[in-house]
Each structure stands twice: as structure tokens, then as C-alpha cells.
Amino acid sequence: MTQAEIKLCSLLLQEHFGEIVEKIGVHLIRTGSQPLRVIAHDTGTSLDQVKKALCVLIQHNLVIYQVHKRGVVEYEAQCSRVLRMLRYPRYIYTAKTLYSDTGELIVEELLLNGKMTMSAVVKKVADRLTETMEDGKTMDYAEVSNTFVRLADTHFVQRCPWVPATENSDPGPLPLAPILVISEKDMYLVPKLSLIGKGKRRRSSDEDAAGEPKAKRPKHNRDNKEPIPDDGIYWQANLDRFHQHFRDQAIVSAVANRMDQTSSEIVRTMLRMSEITTPSTAPFTQPLSSNEIFRSLPVGYNISKQVLDQYLTLLADDPLEFVGKSGDSGGGMYVINLHKALGSLATATLESVVQERFGSRCARIFRLVLQKKHLEQKQVEDFAMIPAKEAKDMLYKMLSGNFISLQEIPKTPDHAPSRTFYLYTVNILSAARMLLHRCYKSIANLIERRQFETKENKRLLEKSQRVEAIIASMQATGAEDAQLQEIEEMITVPERQQLETLKRNVNKLDASEIQVDETIFLLESYIESTMKRQ
């Protein structure tokens, strides 16, 4: 765990959950697994606050617990899961793209709350959608429920592990910590619920004032509460499935840039056919026959079987080897080499960084060393057709930046420089790790800058929010335009310009965070795939 990752985790925890949760989370990240009382002692936090912080972290899958052999429950932070909070906007946007506003709100609620029952999600989302609709229109529970079922069918949401029911005949001693289990076949099994009803709008303050005081209202809901039909069945967002979707989109985009739109559509079809049957960590997709691919192509895609076979042959013969041929039955069996695709995407990212940082001539040398595997300095000068002094300077720049490495091959045991070959090579894995570390530092800097900008203009932001709230309440009561204009003028022209500048800067920082996170995702996927193959 590097200092850059710890700092980024600290910033994310503080931004999402506050200082106490951030203190407990970072302490666990730094020290590893620890029991409850040790955490409270080391952090100087009360036992009650530590318990509440751990509950929050466990609810959001950021901390796991296990019973140690000494009979003590120990808690361990999941740093990789904390870093996934960077990607929350991307998960939500993907759900919106695939399943419209309803899917977006379902995933957003699950991410905000960590774990929820299906009935609670459906009711909350229906209420939120109803509030955005015109007066007289409401969102039906059944419609939201159908979208939830579609998300479960495509594995974007999954059930949480649960405590299995014990037999009453053998009431043994309770374990120190509950053991949660779930079988593979139950992870996406949606309970049969008959959710009947429509979303409700929140009552305005005027309606509350007109009615009885809240304290005096009869509490019918609490006394006559019906049992929840899916009580104990909790759901969470399946982040691995979202990552699989991001990876597939990156592969399709790369094929489109290298070849054409038809090739990318064929690859998209192959990935879509394999998305449920292929595990997210598999190096290859399941083999698919040419006939199956042809039948699964989108309806509006008018290409013949012969043209499809030509495209598949072209993709299989491509040097990047995104698509491979695994057999001749069924018109030819084809797979997508996911590991090679991730390797090509990571290499292209490194090349792009070298070009932006050191220039196009350095990028030429970098690509040359990549292609030839090992080269001496004189060979680099000759192949790249760059003068010796410039080539040496560029090689040393990239060497000091850890983009390329130097391998010594001595002719004699004494390692004398005159009798040693010095070969330049590119270790993609170590270069990817180095770049990933820098990306973590970049995102931490971006978050700190955004927080600084917001803090510097805190007074102005609060004033703007107060003015907007006054205008909204006056519009609801039917105020005249002159009155609204007078309220708007409470914010002066220089203040409006300052607000516009702040908004522009924060948007730019947010966009930069998302772009850097895309690079982080590609590098992490490549490193994970490579480590599993070793």
C-alpha cells in the first residue's frame, strides 16, 4: 500500500463519510486487521464512535471482519474497494445509459446506502421519480420493479451474503461474528414480490402547517406496519460487472479506431453474447461459432454471412490479436483474447504518456524498443535514425522516468563495463505500476484543489444557495417578476462572475478526475489480468 493510495483513500472517506469514519478507515488501512478495543485505543476514539464508524464501513463493503484463532473479532479495511468510490459517477451514468432514469436511480440508491432490500429501493426510486414528474402523474412500483429485475438478470446488481437459518432443535452457542454465505445460483435470484402502489410526493411545508402538528398526528404507520415481504434479502451494486462493461466498451472503441464501425459491432456482439457466461477475470471469452455471431448481430445490420466471415478472418489475422480463432466447427469458432486486448490498451496508454511528456521522437524510440524487445544504444540510434547525442539524452530521460529499463548482460564474471552488453527494454508491468502510482497522486491533488476552491468561496456559495431558496419559495407562492428581480440583485455582478469562475474551475477539475480514473481503470485491469496469468 503506497502513500499515494493511503492519501487518496483518506480524502475519499472524509468526503463521503466525515472525519471519524475517515480516521478509523485510514488507521485500518495503515495497520491491517485489528480488534475493536485496539482500534479505539490507538485512534483515541470512544468505543461507541468506533462501533458506529465500523458499521458504516461494513455497510458499504469497505471493511470486512473475521474471527481470529485467539477468539477475537478483527476488522480489516478493503483499500481497493475504497478507491472504487472514485468511479461512482461512472457507475451511475452507465446505469442511466443502459436502463434510463429508473436504472440510474436504483444504482445510485444502492451506492449511497451500501445495501438495501428490493422493496425499499423500489419505493424510494418511485417516490423520487414521482417528484420530478408533472402534477397528476406518478411512477408505478411495478415499472421500477421490472427495471430492478432487468438489472439483476444482467448481473449489475446482486444479493448480499446472509446468515443461514439454524435449526431450533440445536441452539448451540452463538458465534462471535455472524458467518455470511450465499450460493452462486442465488446471487441474482429476485424474490417474487407483488409491489402494488405508486410513488408519493413529499408534502410541502404549507400543507404541514395547515394540518395538525407533527407531534399530535396519530402514528398509524408505526402501529399497523405490515411485515416487509423481502425482509433480510439485501442487494448491492455488482462493481465487477460494471468493470466488465467498461472493459468491453474500451475494447470495442479500440477496434473501431483501428478498423471500422462494422468490425467494432461484430466484436460488440461477441462480447454481449459472452457477458454472462464468461467470468470477469477470464483471459478469453467463451468460443462462439460464426453462425451464432451472424444470428446475434443487431437487426438493422445488413451484412451477409460471407462478409461476416471475411471480417472475422481479418480480425483474427490482425497483429494485435484481439480476436482469435479456436476451431473450425460451426463455420469457425472465435474468441476474444481479453488479456491481449488489455495489454494493447495499457501499452497504448503508456505510449501516449511518453509522447505527451517527452515528445514524438521519444515516443518513436519507446515504440521501437517495445517492438524489438532488447536494443543496445547504438542500435536505437540506427533504427530510430536519431543523432547519437539526442538519442542518448532521450533514453536517459525515459530511464529516469522508469518508462524503460536497462538490462546488463556481462561477458565475464567481473561485470567490467567494457565487457558488458547494456540492453534497453520496456517492462510493461512495472511501467504500468509506476504510471498507476502517479495517477493516484494526480487524483489526490485534483480533489485537494477542488476542496480548496470550494472552501475559499464558502461564504459566497452559502449566499447563493440562500438566494436560490428564497426565489424558489417565492415562485411557489406566485410572486411577481419585479419581486424576484429584486431578490436576484442581492448577488452583485462581481459576485456572479466569481461564481461562474468557480463553477467552471470545479467542472474542469471533476472532468479531469473522471479522465484520470479511466486511465487508472485500464492500468488496474491490465495489472490484475497479468498477475492472474503468472
Residue, then its C-alpha position, 0 to 999 in steps of 0.5 A: m500500500t503506497q502513500a499515494e493510495i493511503k492519501l487518496c483513500s483518506l480524502l475519499l472517506q472524509e468526503h463521503f463519510g466525515e472525519i471519524v469514519e475517515k480516521i478509523g478507515v485510514h488507521l485500518i488501512r495503515t495497520g491491517s486487521q485489528p480488534l475493536r478495543v485496539i482500534a479505539h485505543d490507538t485512534g483515541t476514539s470512544l468505543d461507541q464512535v468506533k462501533k458506529a464508524l465500523c458499521v458504516l464501513i461494513q455497510h458499504n463493503l469497505v471493511i470486512y471482519q473475521v474471527h481470529k484463532r485467539g477468539v477475537v473479532e478483527y476488522e480489516a479495511q478493503c483499500s481497493r474497494v475504497l478507491r472504487m468510490l472514485r468511479y461512482p459517477r461512472y457507475i451511475y451514468t452507465a446505469k442511466t445509459l443502459y436502463s434510463d432514469t429508473g436504472e440510474l436511480i436504483v444504482e445510485e440508491l444502492l451506492l449511497n446506502g451500501k445495501m438495501t432490500m428490493s422493496a425499499v429501493v423500489k419505493k424510494v426510486a418511485d417516490r423520487l421519480t414521482e417528484t420530478m414528474e408533472d402534477g397528476k402523474t406518478m411512477d408505478y412500483a411495478e415499472v421500477s420493479n421490472t427495471f430492478v429485475r432487468l438489472a439483476d438478470t444482467h448481473f449489475v446488481q446482486r444479493c448480499p451474503w446472509v446468515p443461514a437459518t439454524e435449526n431450533s432443535d440445536p441452539g448451540p452457542l452463538p458465534l462471535a461474528p455472524i458467518l455470511v454465505i450465499s450460493e452462486k445460483d442465488m446471487y441474482l435470484v429476485p424474490k417474487l414480490s407483488l409491489i402494488g402502489k405508486g410513488k408519493r410526493r413529499r408534502s410541502s411545508d404549507e400543507d404541514a402547517a395547515g394540518e395538525p402538528k407533527a407531534k399530535r398526528p396519530k402514528h398509524n404507520r408505526d402501529n399497523k406496519e405490515p411485515i416487509p415481504d423481502d425482509g433480510i434479502y439485501w442487494q448491492a451494486n455488482l462493481d465487477r460487472f460494471h468493470q466488465h462493461f467498461r472493459d468491453q466498451a474500451i475494447v470495442s472503441a479500440v477496434a473501431n479506431r483501428m478498423d471500422q464501425t462494422s468490425s467494432e459491432i461484430v466484436r460488440t456482439m461477441l462480447r454481449m453474447s459472452e457477458i454472462t457466461t464468461p467470468s470477469t477475470a477470464p483471459f478469453t471469452q467463451p468460443l462462439s461459432s460464426n453462425e451464432i455471431f451472424r444470428s446475434l448481430p443487431v437487426g438493422y445490420n445488413i451484412s451477409k454471412q460471407v462478409l461476416d466471415q471475411y471480417l472475422t478472418l481479418l480480425a483474427d489475422d490482425p497483429l494485435e490479436f484481439v480476436g482469435k480463432s479456436g476451431d473450425s466447427g460451426g463455420g469457425m469458432y472465435v474468441i476474444n483474447l481479453h488479456k491481449a486486448l488489455g495489454s494493447l490498451a495499457t501499452a497504448t496508454l503508456e505510449s501516449v504518456v511518453q509522447e505527451r511528456f517527452g515528445s514524438r521522437c521519444a515516443r518513436i524510440f519507446r515504440l521501437v524498443l517495445q517492438k524489438k524487445h532488447l536494443e543496445q544504444k547504438q542500435v536505437e540510434d540506427f533504427a530510430m535514425i536519431p543523432a547519437k547525442e539526442a538519442k542518448d539524452m532521450l533514453y536517459k530521460m525515459l530511464s529516469g522516468n522508469f518508462i524503460s529499463l536497462q538490462e546488463i548482460p556481462k561477458t565475464p564474471d567481473h561485470a567490467p563495463s567494457r565487457t558488458f552488453y547494456l540492453y534497453t527494454v520496456n517492462i510493461l508491468s512495472a511501467a504500468r505500476m509506476l504510471l498507476h502510482r502517479c495517477y493516484k497522486s494526480i487524483a489526490n491533488l485534483i480533489e485537494r484543489r477542488q476542496f480548496e476552491t470550494k472552501e475559499n468561496k464558502r461564504l459566497l456559495e452559502k449566499s447563493q444557495r440562500v438566494e436560490a431558496i428564497i426565489a424558489s419559495m417565492q415562485a411557489t407562492g406566485a410572486e411577481d417578476a419585479q419581486l424576484q428581480e429584486i431578490e436576484e440583485m442581492i448577488t452583485v455582478p462581481e459576485r456572479q462572475q466569481l461564481e461562474t469562475l468557480k463553477r467552471n474551475v470545479n467542472k474542469l477539475d471533476a472532468s479531469e478526475i473522471q479522465v484520470d480514473e479511466t486511465i487508472f481503470l485500464l492500468e488496474s485491469y491490465i495489472e490484475s489480468t497479468m498477475k492472474r496469468q503468472 
